[in-house]
């Protein structure tokens, strides 16, 4: 039976004092101060209000000055394919199946399949068959870069990701939404938790549109969360 890989998300590096950096960049846009005066004027008590103004007004270009880097493990190729579609302000380095030989890989099994023991066994069996065929091809002299075509997308992968704060906001809008596929939604929520701990004021409004903007762009496909949030706000106002 498959030994399920654990999804691991580690924020390993980010721009030093990212909230202050973004606040200084924002202040520069509307200040006549010279460089040295500008830096000294952005004291700690001014950072929070500046970030609040920037985020509320959608002045997100200044968020590009703060970058966050993650080491991600225990994800499928399905999810990394979705992840790398986020291109602007993002950089990726993924373990190569072209140069790294897969040795006894573990497979990511979706919860829907894991819930049914028979389906789970069948899923893993076919994944194993693909891997065994891959292993035979490599053993016969076929290069990994050619044999890898036999590997299932469920194979566990590792990827190093760097994103600007602006790119992260967009990523969280799309991927923490309940409409996103389960694995990447879990990944996005873990990443959001990491950056909110590192820079809480910078990511105060990060998340799905229903949380960050009070609206839902999904129309008839909405999960219904926006209505619950609006009802909660209405109830709070009446109190």
C-alpha positions in Angstrom: 0.0 0.0 0.0 1.1 3.5 -0.7 3.0 5.4 2.0 1.3 8.7 1.6 3.7 11.6 1.3 3.2 14.5 3.7 2.7 17.9 2.2 5.4 20.1 3.6 5.6 23.9 3.1 8.4 25.8 4.5 9.0 29.6 4.1 12.8 29.5 4.1 13.6 33.1 3.1 12.0 36.5 2.4 12.9 40.1 1.9 14.2 41.5 5.2 11.5 43.5 7.0 9.1 43.2 4.0 6.4 45.3 5.5 8.7 48.3 6.0 10.1 47.8 2.4 6.7 47.9 0.9 5.7 50.9 3.0 8.8 52.9 2.0 8.2 52.1 -1.7 4.6 53.3 -1.3 5.6 56.5 0.5 8.1 57.3 -2.2 5.4 57.5 -4.8 3.7 60.5 -3.0 6.6 62.2 -1.2 8.9 65.1 -2.0 11.5 63.9 0.6 14.9 62.9 -0.6 16.1 59.3 -0.1 17.7 59.6 3.4 14.8 61.6 4.8 12.3 59.2 3.3 13.9 56.2 5.0 14.1 57.9 8.4 10.5 59.1 8.1 9.1 55.6 7.7 9.1 54.8 11.4 7.4 51.6 12.8 4.2 53.3 13.7 3.7 54.5 10.2 4.1 51.2 8.5 0.8 49.7 9.5 -1.4 52.6 8.3 0.6 52.9 5.0 0.1 49.2 4.3 -3.6 49.5 5.1 -4.0 52.3 2.6 -2.0 50.6 -0.1 -4.0 47.4 0.2 -7.4 49.1 0.4 -6.7 51.2 -2.6 -5.3 48.3 -4.6 -1.9 50.0 -5.1 -0.3 46.5 -5.5 2.7 47.4 -7.6 4.7 48.3 -4.5 4.1 44.8 -3.2 6.5 43.5 -5.9 9.4 44.7 -3.8 8.9 42.0 -1.2 9.7 38.4 -2.2 9.1 35.2 -0.4 10.7 31.8 -1.0 9.3 28.4 -0.2 10.5 24.8 -0.2 7.6 22.5 -1.0 7.6 18.8 -0.7 5.0 16.0 -0.9 3.1 17.4 -3.9 2.0 15.7 -7.2 3.0 16.6 -10.7 -0.6 17.5 -11.2 -0.3 20.3 -8.6 3.1 21.6 -9.7 1.8 21.8 -13.3 -1.0 24.1 -11.9 1.4 26.0 -9.7 3.8 27.0 -12.5 1.0 28.5 -14.5 1.4 31.5 -12.1 4.2 33.2 -14.0 4.4 36.9 -13.4 6.6 37.7 -10.4 7.2 34.0 -9.8 10.3 31.7 -10.0 10.5 28.0 -9.9 13.1 25.2 -9.5 11.7 21.7 -9.6 13.4 18.3 -9.1 14.1 17.2 -12.7 12.7 13.9 -13.9 15.1 14.3 -16.8 18.3 14.0 -14.8 17.1 12.5 -11.5 16.1 8.8 -11.6 12.9 8.0 -9.7 13.7 5.4 -7.1 10.7 3.8 -5.4 8.5 6.9 -5.7 5.5 7.6 -3.5 2.2 8.6 -5.0 -0.3 11.3 -4.1 -3.7 9.7 -3.9 -6.7 12.2 -3.9 -8.9 12.0 -0.8 -11.9 11.0 -3.0 -10.1 7.8 -4.0 -8.5 7.2 -0.6 -12.0 7.1 0.9 -12.7 3.9 -1.0 -10.3 1.1 -0.2 -10.9 -0.8 -3.5 -10.5 2.3 -5.6 -7.4 3.2 -3.7 -5.8 -0.2 -4.3 -6.6 0.0 -8.0 -5.2 3.5 -8.2 -1.9 2.6 -6.6 -1.7 -0.6 -8.6 -1.8 1.3 -11.9 0.7 3.9 -10.6 3.0 1.1 -9.7 2.7 -0.5 -13.1 3.7 2.8 -14.7 6.7 3.0 -12.5 7.7 -0.6 -13.0 7.6 0.0 -16.8 9.8 3.1 -16.3 12.3 1.1 -14.2 12.5 -1.6 -16.8 13.2 0.9 -19.5 15.9 2.6 -17.5 17.5 -0.7 -16.6 17.6 -1.6 -20.3 19.6 1.6 -21.1 16.9 4.0 -21.9 17.7 7.5 -20.6 15.6 8.9 -17.7 14.5 11.8 -19.9 12.8 9.3 -22.3 11.6 6.7 -19.8 9.9 9.4 -17.7 7.0 9.5 -20.1 5.8 6.4 -18.4 5.6 7.9 -15.0 2.1 8.8 -13.6 1.3 12.4 -12.7 0.6 11.2 -9.1 4.4 10.8 -8.5 5.5 12.9 -5.6 7.6 16.0 -6.5 9.6 18.7 -4.8 9.7 22.3 -5.9 11.4 25.6 -4.8 9.1 28.6 -5.3 9.8 32.4 -5.0 6.9 34.9 -5.4 6.6 38.6 -4.9 3.9 39.6 -2.4 1.8 40.9 -5.3 2.0 37.5 -7.1 1.1 35.8 -3.8 -2.0 37.9 -3.5 -3.2 36.8 -6.9 -2.2 33.2 -6.2 -4.2 33.2 -2.9 -7.2 34.8 -4.6 -7.4 31.9 -7.1 -6.1 28.9 -5.1 -7.5 29.3 -1.6 -11.0 29.6 -3.2 -13.2 26.5 -2.6 -13.4 26.2 -6.4 -9.7 25.4 -6.6 -8.7 21.7 -6.8 -8.1 20.2 -3.3 -4.4 19.6 -3.4 -3.4 23.0 -4.6 -6.0 24.6 -2.3 -4.3 22.9 0.7 -0.9 24.0 -0.6 -2.1 27.6 -1.0 -3.6 27.7 2.5 -0.3 26.5 4.0 1.6 29.1 2.1 -0.8 31.8 3.2 -0.4 30.8 6.8 3.4 31.0 6.5 3.4 34.5 5.1 0.8 35.8 7.5 3.0 34.8 10.3 6.0 36.5 8.7 4.2 39.7 7.6 0.7 39.8 9.0 -0.1 43.4 8.1 1.1 42.9 4.5 -1.2 39.9 4.0 -4.1 41.2 6.0 -6.5 41.0 3.1 -5.0 37.9 1.3 -7.2 35.0 0.5 -10.2 34.2 -1.7 -12.1 37.2 -3.1 -15.1 36.6 -0.8 -12.8 37.1 2.2 -10.4 39.8 0.8 -12.8 41.8 -1.3 -16.2 40.8 -0.1 -17.2 39.6 -3.5 -17.3 36.4 -5.6 -16.4 36.2 -9.3 -17.6 32.6 -9.7 -21.2 33.5 -10.4 -23.5 30.4 -10.7 -20.5 28.3 -9.7 -20.0 30.0 -6.4 -19.6 27.7 -3.4 -22.0 29.9 -1.4 -19.5 31.1 1.1 -20.0 34.8 0.1 -23.6 34.6 1.2 -22.7 33.3 4.6 -20.1 36.0 5.1 -22.6 38.7 4.0 -25.2 37.3 6.4 -22.7 37.3 9.2 -21.8 41.0 8.5 -25.5 41.9 8.4 -26.1 40.3 11.7 -23.1 42.0 13.2 -24.3 45.4 12.0 -27.8 44.8 13.5 -26.1 44.1 16.9 
